[in-house]
Amino acid sequence: MSDQQANSNFYKFKVGNFDCISVSDGTYDYDPLHLFPALTDDQVIEVLSSRELRTDKIVSPYSFLFVDTGNHKVLCDMGAGKLGPNTGKYVENLKLAGIQPEEIDAIFITHAHPDHIGGTLDAEGRPNYPNARYYLWKDEWDFWFSDEAFQKVVEHYSAIAQPEIFMKAARGQLGPVRDRIELLTEESEVLPGVWVHSTPGHTPGHMAVSFLSEGEELFFVGDALVFPFLIERPDILPIFDIIPEMADATKRRLCDLLAERQAWVLVQHFYPFPSLGHIVKQGEVWQWQPVLI
């Protein structure tokens, strides 16, 4: 990786011949007990204070990825939109980084949670990226647009927020662009140098995206990984995962893959911004080694 350029809104870097940017959509506050439900209050405080983090809430970065492959200008996810008071900065920060929304021709959607697809449409209901084609795993579309999905959403998210928020976001944001969405069913090279990987569990059709150029590899893993401590203690399962056992298996398999390949990794919720770094194996668990700017 070379040619870094950074500020609090975006971080430019290269992977092989690909021009890449980590783009901030802002931040969002989470209840620590939603991430560490197996720990006591005192244990949560110890974990967070040992990392010099706030102990009353987790202030998560919302970091997303733009890649110019030379053939395509690609986004991974579209941000949260106005999900919270400190989100919805994706489009503005892309422009600050020199990228116009009209230039984007391909968008890979890791999954249909509000913080990943809330920025699909603008305030008038028009696509923020009017010239883009979208790529989504078919199982993800089928889940959110099925009659059976809502009960699972109620079961898993009623303790976090109103379940209707999740369904409204998925159907309201993605429904209007259905004719632009290509549904994927197998791991493959979808565009030159751009690969998709099945990583289910957090949602039934969650996927990761990787970029390969000149022997260098970069993964955007969505929410297959959600907090650095949870790869150090993979036995702890956050309450956000719809299929917890599957999410756990995916997390372990993915961390092994990323460590083995020594790939660059961008994880939306990993601190500090730009949420970019490496995952390394430490015995039977893993550790996050972030880029510091």
N, C-alpha and C positions, 0 to 999 in steps of 0.2 A: 504494500500500500504506500502511496506517495502523494505529494502535492496537496497536503492538508490546508484547509482554510476554515476558520471557525469563528463563531460568535454565539450568543445565547439563542439565536433563532434558527441557525442552520450550521452544518459542518460539512464542508466539501472534502472529498478524498477520491482517490482512484483505486480501482481493483483491476489489475491488468490494464487493458485499454478502455475500460468503462469509466465514465465520469459519474460519480455517486454523490448524493447529498443526503445526510440525515436531517430531516426537517421537523421542527418542533410544532406541535399543535397546541402546546400549552401544558398544563398540569391538572391533575385531579386528585382529590383527597379520598383515601380508603381507610376503613376501619381495620386496624391490624388483626383483630380476631377473625375477620373474614379470610385472611390469608393464612393464619396460623391457628385454626380452630382446636388443634390438639394440645396447645400450650396454655398454661395458666397466665393470668394477667402479669404476674411477676416474671415469668419466663419471657413473655413478649417484651416487657420493658428491658430485660437483660439483653435480649437479642438486638433490639434497636439501639439501645444506648451504647452497646459495644461497637456499633458501626457508626456512631456519632450522628444518628438519625433521631428525629422527633419520636417521642414515645406515645403521644396521644393520637397521632394519625400518620399514615404513610402518604407523603406527597409524591405521587408517581409522575415521572415524565411521560408525555405522550409523544413518542418519537417515531417517525415514519420514514420511508425510503423512496427516493427518486434515483433512477439509474438511466443514463443515456448510453445505450449500447452501440451507438453509431447507426444502427438500423431502426431502433425504436426508442421512444422516450416513455419510460415505464414508471408507474407508481405502484407501491405496495400499500394497500388500504387507503382510505380517504379521510381518515380522521374522525373526530367525534362531533363536529359541528358544535352547536350550542348546548352540548350535554351538561356542562357546568360553567360556573362563572369565569373559569380560567382556561377554557378550551375554545376551539373554533378559530385557531390562528394559522391553520395549514395553508390555505390559499394565499393569505397575506405573506407568509414566510417563504413560500415558493417564489412569489414575485420578488421578494427582497433578495433571494438567491439567484435571480435572473431567469426564472422559468415562468412562462405564461401558461395558464391552464389550458389554453387552446392547443398548445404544443403536445400535450399528453395524448398518446395514441393507444396505450395499453395500461390497464389497471388490473392487478391481481388482488383478489379479495381473500384474505386468509380465512375469515369467518364473518358471520353477520351479527356480531354484537354491536351495540350502539356506538361504542367508542372506536369502532373500526369502519363503520359505514355511515355514521351520522352526518358526514360531510359530502355525501353523494350529490345532494341537491342544494341549491341556494334558497334564500328566503322566499323566492317566488315559485319554488318547485321546479326550477330548471336545472339540468345537469351542470355541476360546477366544471366538468371536463367534457365539453360538448363534442369533441372529436375522438373520444376514447372508445375502445372495445374493452369489455370486462371479462375476466376469467374467474370462475367460481367452481368449487367441487360440487358435483351433482347432488351428493348426499346432503350437503349443506342447504342447497335450495329446497330439496324435497322436505327436509325437516321443518324449516321455517314456514313453508307454504302448505304444510299438510294439516289436516283436521286434528290429528293426534298430537301435534307438537305442543299445543298450549298447555295441556296437563303436565307435561314434563317441565315446561317453563315455570309453571306454578310451583311444582314440587321443589325445584332447585333454587328459585330466585325470590320466593316470597319473603325470605328472611333478609334479603339484601335491599330490595326495592319493589315497587309495584310491578308484577310480572308483565302487565300490559305494555310497559315501556319497551321491553325487549321485542315483543311481537310487533308493536307499532313501528319501531325503528326498522326492523327487517323488512316488513311488508311495505311500509310507507316509503322507504328510501330505495329499495331495490325493485319493487314492482314497476315503477315508471320507466325503468331502463331495461326491462326484461328483454326487449328485442335486440339489445346490444350485448347481452351476456352469453358467453359460451360456457356451457357446463362440461366440466372435465370429469373423467372416470378412471384415468390411469396416470401413474407417474411417468412423465415424459418431458422432452425438450419442446416446450410450446412455441417459443420464439428462439431465434439463434442466440445461444448462450444463456437462455432463461429456462429453468427447470422448475417443475412443481413436484411436491412430495406430500404424500398422505400422512397427516399427523392428527388423527381423530382422538376425541375424548373430551377436550375442553368444550367443543361442540361436536356433533356427530360427523360433520364434514369438514373439519378444520384442515387447512393445508399450510405448508411452508413453501417458500419460494427461494431458489438459489440462482446465483449469477456466476458464470465461469468465463474467465478471460485470461489468456496468457499464463495458465497454470495457477492463477489466484482464484479463490472462491469466497463468495459472500452469501450468507443466509439471512433472510428475514423470516423469523419464526413465529410471528404473531403472538398468540397467547399459549402456545405449547409450553412456553416457559414464562413465568409471571413475576418472579422475585428472586434475586440472587441467593438468599438464604435457603430457598426451597430446592436448590440443586445441591446445597451442602447437606440438607436434611430431606432427602427425597421421600422419606416415609411420611412426611406431613403433607396432607392433601388440602388445598384451598377449597372453599365451598363454591367457587365459581364454576367448577367443572361439571358438565351435565352427566358424563359417564366417568366417574372418578377412577375406576380400575383401569380403564382404557387410557385415560389421560396420564396415569402414573406410568404405564408401560411405554407410552409414546415419549414421555419426558426422559426416561432412562435410555431408550433406544436412540433418541435424538441427541442427547448429551454425549453418548459414546461416539456417535457419528461425527459430531462437530469437533470433539477432541481428537479423534483419530485423523481427521482430514486437516486439522489445524486451520480451520476455516475462520474467516472473519464472520462475526455474528452481530446482527442488530436486533435487539429485543425491545419492543415498544415500552415496556414498563421498567426496564432495568436502569438503575441510577448509576453514575450521573449522566446527564445529557452529554454527548450524543447517543448514549445507549449502545455503544459500539465497542466490541472487544473480542476476546477469545474465551472459550470454555476449555478448561484443562482437567484431566482426570487426577484425582487425589485419592488413591486407594480405591475404595468402593463407591466414592461419591465424586463430586465435581466442584470446581471453583470458577468464579467469574473474574476475569482479568480485563478491566475496562481501559479504553483509551481515555486519557486525562487531557483536558484542554484548558 
